[in-house]
Amino acid sequence: MAKIVISAQIDLDPAQREEALKKGKVHIDAALAQPGCIAYDWSADGNDPARVNVFEEWESEEALAAHFAGQAYAGMRDHIGTFGLTNAVSRKYRVDAEGPVYNAEGVATEAFD
């Protein structure tokens, strides 16, 4: 069973981004409480005043499917659309390998062995 990672960039009215993030906590917490949710976070992009970066990690496709079918997802989708949404790009990735960034010597490495 492969983990699923989602990366998204959502562009909002810059004047409303902070409020969207603050009021979005209830939706983030709801997703985090779902079975199979490993990580779920929204954050303000430090280089773009309109952008919200989203990171999600799910135990399986089944866990993600349950999320998409549930109220946590519907609530998030409806919430984010009320803050001047101008663009959204999201991608999902099925993880076939994972490992530490730093090896035993403390050196960052691209290798998975």
Secondary structure as UniProt FT lines:
FT   STRAND          4..11
FT   HELIX           14..16
FT   HELIX           17..23
FT   HELIX           25..32
FT   TURN            35..36
FT   STRAND          37..44
FT   TURN            49..50
FT   STRAND          51..58
FT   HELIX           61..69
FT   HELIX           71..80
FT   TURN            81..82
FT   STRAND          87..94
FT   TURN            104..105
//
